[in-house]
Amino acid sequence: MTLQLSDLYIYPVKSLGGIRLTEAQLDSRGLRHDRRWLIVNERNQFMTQRQTPGMAFLKVEPAYNGFLLRHSGRPEMLPLFVPFEATPDKTLFVTIWDDMVFAWRARPECDEWLTAALGQTCKLVYMSDMVCRTVEPEFNPNNQLVSFADGYPYLLVGQNSLAELNSHLAEPVGLDRFRPNLVFSGGEAFTEDTWYEFQIGEVTFRAVRACARCVLTTINQHTGQRHPHTEPLRTLASYRIEEGKAIFGQNVTGPATGILHVGDTLTVKSYKAL
């Protein structure tokens, strides 16, 4: 069966809702506008649904030269417009995992809206093109940059891999639990685990490492509630383990330029060594 790019997603603000695209441009950190914004707490440490599951209620909608944030559980809150890029009026240092990078502050009304939406003091910050945050060295021979994503510019998931996982679950889950950028159709379940170099349309990528999954996958993206039995993480851990962690999808690096379209053919060029 032909392999084909079936979906493209960006997540303009880390750990908030995504935007589904029909085409996407590539830049030096992944898909253009993906995870360039970050919410930090009063100590300037990054926030995600891992610690703040209520972030699942914050949905992202496309708008001209930016996007709208909307609280799906509080319709009385007016949506907030955020531009795709910030201005360097105010800067601060923020912490994301083991990295400390400088970031540009959003408008004060963005901080106020998010503080009200999440019920705790927080700030919205932007990663400029001047920031040098790189993929971990052992998987980064080309000095690939990364945005505020956990560690890699792209996440690849196969539709048949999700279908296979759902066949083990009492309650099927959607792709939104796994936050992929690149979704493909065709091929056997988890065939992406074997790939190394592959091409989508005219653009060449490398699948460098399986994605270790965390508690975020257990959060219902509509209710903000964690599954009482930590599904689907519990089931993944029963048969999809690598280096002691449950895995699903592949972390991917790629070039700094190019364009992708839903419907592009995917061609595997080489495979990982066994």
C-alpha positions as CSV (number, residue, x, y, z in Angstrom):
1,M,0.0,0.0,0.0
2,T,1.2,3.5,-0.9
3,L,2.5,5.6,2.0
4,Q,1.0,9.1,2.0
5,L,1.1,12.2,4.3
6,S,-2.5,12.3,5.6
7,D,-2.3,15.1,8.2
8,L,-0.2,18.0,9.2
9,Y,-0.4,19.7,12.6
10,I,1.3,22.7,14.3
11,Y,1.0,23.6,18.0
12,P,1.8,27.4,18.1
13,V,1.8,27.3,22.0
14,K,3.5,24.4,23.6
15,S,1.0,22.0,25.3
16,L,-2.1,23.8,24.0
17,G,-4.4,22.7,21.2
18,G,-3.1,22.2,17.6
19,I,-4.1,23.6,14.2
20,R,-4.6,21.2,11.3
21,L,-3.1,22.3,8.1
22,T,-3.3,21.2,4.4
23,E,0.2,22.5,3.7
24,A,3.1,23.7,5.8
25,Q,6.5,25.4,5.3
26,L,9.6,24.1,7.0
27,D,12.1,26.3,8.9
28,S,15.2,25.7,10.9
29,R,13.2,24.5,14.0
30,G,10.5,22.3,12.3
31,L,7.2,23.3,10.8
32,R,6.8,27.1,10.6
33,H,5.1,28.5,13.7
34,D,5.2,25.2,15.6
35,R,5.8,25.6,19.4
36,R,7.4,29.1,19.1
37,W,5.3,30.3,22.1
38,L,5.5,28.9,25.6
39,I,3.6,29.4,28.9
40,V,5.8,29.8,31.9
41,N,5.0,30.1,35.6
42,E,6.0,32.8,38.0
43,R,9.4,31.2,38.3
44,N,9.8,31.4,34.5
45,Q,9.7,27.6,34.3
46,F,7.8,26.0,31.4
47,M,4.3,24.7,31.9
48,T,2.6,21.7,30.2
49,Q,-0.4,19.5,30.7
50,R,1.7,17.1,32.7
51,Q,1.4,19.4,35.7
52,T,-1.5,21.5,34.6
53,P,-4.1,19.3,32.8
54,G,-6.5,22.2,32.5
55,M,-4.3,23.5,29.7
56,A,-6.2,21.0,27.6
57,F,-9.2,23.4,27.6
58,L,-7.2,26.0,25.7
59,K,-7.9,25.6,22.0
60,V,-6.0,27.3,19.2
61,E,-7.8,28.6,16.1
62,P,-6.1,30.1,13.0
63,A,-6.4,33.9,12.4
64,Y,-4.8,36.4,10.1
65,N,-1.1,36.6,10.9
66,G,-1.6,34.7,14.1
67,F,-4.1,32.6,16.1
68,L,-6.9,32.8,18.6
69,L,-6.8,31.2,22.1
70,R,-10.2,30.1,23.3
71,H,-11.2,28.4,26.6
72,S,-13.5,25.6,25.6
73,G,-14.9,25.2,29.2
74,R,-15.5,28.9,29.8
75,P,-17.4,30.4,26.8
76,E,-17.8,33.7,28.7
77,M,-14.1,34.4,28.2
78,L,-13.5,36.3,25.0
79,P,-10.9,34.7,22.7
80,L,-7.4,36.1,22.8
81,F,-5.5,37.0,19.6
82,V,-1.8,36.2,19.6
83,P,0.4,37.1,16.6
84,F,2.7,34.4,15.1
85,E,5.7,36.4,16.1
86,A,6.5,38.7,19.1
87,T,8.5,41.9,19.3
88,P,11.7,42.2,21.5
89,D,10.3,44.9,23.8
90,K,10.8,42.9,26.9
91,T,12.9,39.7,27.4
92,L,13.5,37.2,30.1
93,F,15.3,33.9,30.6
94,V,13.0,30.8,30.8
95,T,13.7,27.2,31.6
96,I,12.5,24.3,29.5
97,W,13.7,20.9,30.7
98,D,17.5,21.3,31.1
99,D,17.8,24.3,28.8
100,M,17.7,28.0,29.8
101,V,17.0,30.3,26.9
102,F,16.0,33.9,26.5
103,A,12.6,34.7,25.3
104,W,10.5,37.7,24.3
105,R,7.5,38.6,26.4
106,A,4.0,38.8,24.9
107,R,1.6,41.7,25.5
108,P,0.5,42.1,29.1
109,E,-3.1,41.3,28.2
110,C,-1.9,37.8,27.1
111,D,-0.4,37.1,30.6
112,E,-3.6,38.4,32.1
113,W,-5.8,36.2,29.9
114,L,-3.8,33.1,30.6
115,T,-3.6,33.8,34.3
116,A,-7.4,34.0,34.5
117,A,-7.8,30.9,32.2
118,L,-5.5,28.7,34.2
119,G,-6.1,30.1,37.7
120,Q,-2.4,30.7,38.4
121,T,0.1,33.4,37.6
122,C,1.7,32.7,34.2
123,K,3.4,34.5,31.3
124,L,3.4,33.9,27.6
125,V,6.8,34.1,25.9
126,Y,8.2,33.7,22.3
127,M,11.3,32.0,21.0
128,S,13.1,34.4,18.5
129,D,15.3,33.2,15.6
130,M,18.3,34.3,17.6
131,V,17.9,31.6,20.2
132,C,20.1,28.5,19.7
133,R,18.5,25.5,21.3
134,T,19.6,22.3,19.7
135,V,18.6,18.7,19.5
136,E,20.6,16.4,21.9
137,P,24.1,15.9,20.4
138,E,24.1,12.1,20.0
139,F,21.1,12.4,17.6
140,N,22.2,15.7,16.0
141,P,25.0,15.4,13.5
142,N,23.8,18.4,11.5
143,N,23.3,20.7,14.5
144,Q,19.6,20.8,14.1
145,L,17.8,23.5,16.1
146,V,14.5,22.9,18.0
147,S,11.7,25.2,19.2
148,F,10.0,24.8,22.6
149,A,9.1,21.3,21.6
150,D,10.3,18.7,24.1
151,G,13.4,17.8,22.2
152,Y,13.0,17.3,18.4
153,P,11.6,19.4,15.5
154,Y,9.0,16.8,14.3
155,L,7.0,13.9,15.6
156,L,5.8,11.3,13.1
157,V,2.9,8.9,13.7
158,G,1.2,6.3,11.5
159,Q,-2.6,6.1,11.3
160,N,-2.3,2.3,11.4
161,S,-0.2,2.4,14.5
162,L,-3.0,4.3,16.3
163,A,-5.5,1.9,15.0
164,E,-3.5,-1.0,16.3
165,L,-3.1,0.6,19.8
166,N,-6.8,1.3,19.9
167,S,-7.6,-2.4,19.2
168,H,-6.1,-3.0,22.7
169,L,-8.1,-0.3,24.5
170,A,-11.6,-0.5,25.9
171,E,-12.0,3.2,25.0
172,P,-10.2,4.3,21.8
173,V,-8.1,7.5,21.9
174,G,-7.5,10.1,19.2
175,L,-4.3,11.5,17.7
176,D,-4.6,14.6,19.9
177,R,-3.3,12.5,22.8
178,F,0.0,12.2,21.0
179,R,0.5,15.6,19.4
180,P,2.1,14.6,16.1
181,N,3.3,17.0,13.4
182,L,3.4,14.5,10.6
183,V,0.7,11.7,10.2
184,F,0.8,9.2,7.4
185,S,-1.5,6.5,6.0
186,G,-0.5,3.1,4.7
187,G,1.9,0.5,5.8
188,E,1.8,-1.9,8.7
189,A,1.3,-0.7,12.3
190,F,4.5,0.7,13.8
191,T,6.4,0.4,10.5
192,E,7.8,3.9,11.2
193,D,9.9,2.3,14.0
194,T,12.1,0.7,11.4
195,W,12.7,3.8,9.2
196,Y,15.8,6.0,9.2
197,E,15.8,8.2,6.1
198,F,12.5,8.9,4.4
199,Q,11.1,11.4,1.9
200,I,7.8,13.3,1.9
201,G,7.2,14.8,-1.5
202,E,10.6,16.4,-2.2
203,V,11.7,16.8,1.4
204,T,14.1,14.3,3.1
205,F,13.8,13.6,6.9
206,R,15.5,11.2,9.4
207,A,13.6,9.2,12.1
208,V,16.3,9.4,14.8
209,R,14.6,8.1,17.9
210,A,11.4,6.5,19.2
211,C,9.2,8.9,21.2
212,A,8.9,8.0,24.9
213,R,5.4,8.8,26.0
214,C,4.3,10.4,29.3
215,V,1.3,11.1,31.4
216,L,0.1,13.7,28.9
217,T,-1.3,10.9,26.8
218,T,-3.7,10.0,29.6
219,I,-5.4,13.4,29.6
220,N,-8.7,13.7,27.7
221,Q,-8.3,16.7,25.5
222,H,-12.0,17.6,25.7
223,T,-12.5,17.2,29.5
224,G,-9.0,17.9,30.9
225,Q,-9.3,14.8,33.0
226,R,-6.7,12.1,33.4
227,H,-7.8,8.5,32.8
228,P,-8.3,6.7,36.1
229,H,-6.2,3.8,35.0
230,T,-3.6,5.8,33.1
231,E,-4.7,4.6,29.6
232,P,-3.4,4.5,27.0
233,L,0.0,4.7,28.7
234,R,-0.6,1.6,30.7
235,T,-1.4,-0.5,27.6
236,L,1.5,0.9,25.7
237,A,3.8,0.0,28.6
238,S,2.6,-3.6,28.4
239,Y,4.0,-4.2,24.9
240,R,5.8,-1.1,23.6
241,I,8.8,-0.6,25.7
242,E,12.3,0.8,24.8
243,E,14.9,1.7,27.3
244,G,12.4,1.2,30.1
245,K,9.8,3.7,28.6
246,A,6.6,3.3,26.7
247,I,7.1,4.4,23.1
248,F,4.7,5.6,20.3
249,G,5.8,7.5,17.2
250,Q,9.2,8.7,16.0
251,N,11.2,11.8,16.7
252,V,12.4,13.3,13.4
253,T,14.9,15.8,12.1
254,G,14.8,17.5,8.8
255,P,16.0,20.3,6.6
256,A,15.6,24.1,7.2
257,T,13.6,24.7,4.1
258,G,10.9,23.0,2.1
259,I,7.1,22.7,1.9
260,L,4.8,19.8,2.6
261,H,1.3,19.1,1.4
262,V,-1.3,16.7,2.7
263,G,-1.5,14.0,0.1
264,D,2.3,14.0,-0.6
265,T,3.8,10.5,-1.2
266,L,6.1,9.2,1.5
267,T,9.0,7.1,0.4
268,V,11.4,5.2,2.7
269,K,15.0,5.6,1.6
270,S,16.8,3.6,4.3
271,Y,16.2,1.7,7.5
272,K,17.7,1.7,11.0
273,A,20.4,-0.9,11.7
274,L,19.1,-3.8,13.7
